[in-house]
Amino acid sequence: MRCPDCDATDNRVVDTRETRAGRAVRRRRECGICGGRFTTYEHIEDRGLLVVKNDGITETFDRNKLLRSMMLACAKRSVAQDKIDLAVDTIEDKITRSVTSEIEASQIGEMVMAALASLDRVAYVRFASVYRNFKDIGEFQEILSDLNAQEQKELIAENQETLLL
C-alpha cells in the first residue's frame, strides 16, 4: 500500500475495524517514512450488478451514486450521516443479495423512498418530487396526503400501544 503523501510503501497497520455490516474492513495505516496516517478499505469484490434504467439502458450499480442522491435529499436537514450510511448499506445489501445480476432502477428508487420516509419526511418529499417527476401541484399534494395518512396511522398505533401498557 502506497502512502498518499510521500508514495512510500513502508507502512504499518495501526487499527483495524469492520465496517458496512461486516462487508468491509477499515484499516488505519501509518507511513514509516513520513509518519502520515491514512485509511484503506478491504472488501470482497462484488459480482457485477447492473441497473436497468427506465429507458432500457443498463449501467453498473454505483453505491456512491446512491449515497449522493440520499445526501442531496437530506441536505440541510438534521439527519445524521451514520443513519444515511446505514440506509445505503441496507439498500445495497438487499440489492446484492438478490438472485439476479440485474435490478430495475425503479426498484432502487422505491427502496430509497421507503428508507427516506423513515429517516426524514422532508427528505422523502424532496426525493419523491425528483424521482416521480411531478407534473403539477396535484401530484405533489397527493404524495403529501399519503404521507399524512401514514403518519396518522403511526400515531394511532403508538397511542394504542401506550394504552395497552
C-alpha positions as CSV (number, residue, x, y, z in Angstrom):
1,M,0.0,0.0,0.0
2,R,1.5,3.4,-1.0
3,C,1.3,6.4,1.2
4,P,-0.8,9.2,-0.4
5,D,1.6,11.8,0.9
6,C,5.1,10.5,0.0
7,D,4.3,7.5,-2.2
8,A,6.4,5.2,0.1
9,T,5.4,1.5,0.5
10,D,6.8,1.2,4.1
11,N,3.7,1.5,6.3
12,R,2.1,-0.4,9.2
13,V,-1.5,-1.0,10.2
14,V,-2.4,1.0,13.4
15,D,-6.1,0.0,13.7
16,T,-8.4,-2.5,12.0
17,R,-12.2,-2.4,12.2
18,E,-15.2,-4.0,10.5
19,T,-17.5,-1.6,8.6
20,R,-20.6,-1.8,6.4
21,A,-22.2,-4.5,8.5
22,G,-19.1,-6.8,8.2
23,R,-18.8,-6.5,4.4
24,A,-15.6,-4.5,4.6
25,V,-12.5,-4.0,6.8
26,R,-11.3,-0.5,7.5
27,R,-7.5,-0.2,8.2
28,R,-5.9,2.8,9.6
29,R,-2.2,2.9,8.5
30,E,0.9,5.0,9.4
31,C,3.7,5.6,6.9
32,G,7.1,4.5,8.2
33,I,8.8,7.3,6.1
34,C,6.8,10.5,6.6
35,G,4.7,9.5,9.6
36,G,1.5,10.4,7.7
37,R,-1.7,8.5,8.5
38,F,-4.3,7.3,6.0
39,T,-7.2,4.9,5.8
40,T,-7.7,1.9,3.4
41,Y,-10.7,-0.3,2.9
42,E,-10.6,-4.0,2.1
43,H,-13.8,-5.7,0.8
44,I,-14.9,-8.6,-1.2
45,E,-15.1,-7.9,-4.9
46,D,-18.8,-8.0,-5.7
47,R,-20.2,-9.6,-8.7
48,G,-21.1,-7.1,-11.4
49,L,-24.6,-5.8,-10.6
50,L,-26.4,-4.0,-13.4
51,V,-29.1,-1.4,-13.1
52,V,-31.7,-1.3,-15.8
53,K,-32.7,2.3,-16.3
54,N,-36.2,3.4,-17.4
55,D,-35.1,3.9,-21.0
56,G,-33.7,0.3,-21.1
57,I,-30.0,1.3,-20.9
58,T,-28.0,-0.7,-18.3
59,E,-25.2,0.6,-16.2
60,T,-23.2,-0.8,-13.3
61,F,-24.5,-0.3,-9.8
62,D,-22.7,2.6,-8.1
63,R,-23.0,2.8,-4.3
64,N,-21.6,6.4,-4.4
65,K,-24.4,7.5,-6.7
66,L,-27.0,6.1,-4.3
67,L,-25.2,7.8,-1.3
68,R,-25.0,11.1,-3.1
69,S,-28.8,11.1,-4.0
70,M,-29.7,10.3,-0.4
71,M,-27.4,13.0,0.9
72,L,-28.8,15.5,-1.5
73,A,-32.3,14.8,-0.3
74,C,-31.2,15.1,3.3
75,A,-29.2,18.3,2.7
76,K,-29.7,21.0,5.4
77,R,-31.8,18.5,7.4
78,S,-30.9,17.1,10.8
79,V,-30.3,13.6,9.6
80,A,-27.1,12.0,11.0
81,Q,-24.6,10.8,8.4
82,D,-24.5,7.5,10.2
83,K,-28.2,7.0,9.6
84,I,-27.8,7.8,5.9
85,D,-24.8,5.4,5.6
86,L,-26.8,2.7,7.4
87,A,-29.7,3.2,5.0
88,V,-27.4,3.0,2.0
89,D,-25.8,-0.2,3.4
90,T,-29.2,-1.8,3.9
91,I,-30.3,-1.0,0.4
92,E,-27.0,-2.2,-1.1
93,D,-27.3,-5.4,0.9
94,K,-30.8,-6.0,-0.4
95,I,-29.7,-5.4,-3.9
96,T,-26.5,-7.6,-3.7
97,R,-28.4,-10.5,-2.1
98,S,-30.9,-10.7,-4.9
99,V,-30.7,-13.7,-7.1
100,T,-30.4,-11.9,-10.4
101,S,-27.5,-9.7,-11.5
102,E,-29.8,-7.0,-12.9
103,I,-32.2,-4.7,-11.0
104,E,-34.7,-2.1,-12.2
105,A,-33.8,1.5,-11.3
106,S,-37.4,1.9,-10.2
107,Q,-36.9,-0.8,-7.6
108,I,-33.9,1.0,-6.2
109,G,-35.9,4.3,-6.2
110,E,-38.7,2.7,-4.2
111,M,-36.2,1.3,-1.7
112,V,-34.7,4.8,-1.3
113,M,-38.1,6.4,-0.8
114,A,-39.0,3.8,1.9
115,A,-35.7,4.5,3.7
116,L,-36.1,8.3,3.5
117,A,-39.7,8.1,4.7
118,S,-38.5,6.6,8.0
119,L,-35.5,9.0,8.2
120,D,-36.9,12.4,7.4
121,R,-40.3,13.4,5.9
122,V,-38.9,16.5,4.2
123,A,-36.1,14.5,2.6
124,Y,-38.7,11.9,1.5
125,V,-40.7,14.6,-0.3
126,R,-37.6,16.2,-1.9
127,F,-36.6,12.8,-3.3
128,A,-40.1,11.9,-4.4
129,S,-40.5,15.2,-6.2
130,V,-37.5,14.5,-8.4
131,Y,-37.9,10.7,-8.6
132,R,-41.6,10.8,-9.6
133,N,-41.1,13.9,-11.7
134,F,-44.2,15.7,-10.6
135,K,-46.0,17.5,-13.5
136,D,-48.3,19.6,-11.3
137,I,-49.2,20.6,-7.8
138,G,-51.9,17.9,-7.6
139,E,-49.4,15.1,-7.8
140,F,-47.3,16.9,-5.1
141,Q,-50.4,17.2,-2.9
142,E,-51.2,13.5,-3.4
143,I,-47.9,12.4,-2.0
144,L,-48.2,14.8,0.9
145,S,-51.7,13.3,1.6
146,D,-50.3,9.8,1.6
147,L,-47.5,10.9,3.9
148,N,-50.0,12.5,6.3
149,A,-52.2,9.3,6.3
150,Q,-49.1,7.2,7.0
151,E,-48.1,9.5,9.9
152,Q,-51.7,9.3,11.3
153,K,-51.6,5.5,11.2
154,E,-48.2,5.5,13.1
155,L,-49.6,7.9,15.7
156,I,-52.7,5.8,16.3
157,A,-50.5,2.6,16.6
158,E,-48.3,4.4,19.1
159,N,-51.2,5.6,21.2
160,Q,-52.8,2.1,21.1
161,E,-49.6,0.5,22.3
162,T,-49.3,3.1,25.1
163,L,-52.9,2.3,26.2
164,L,-52.2,-1.4,26.3
165,L,-49.2,-1.0,28.6
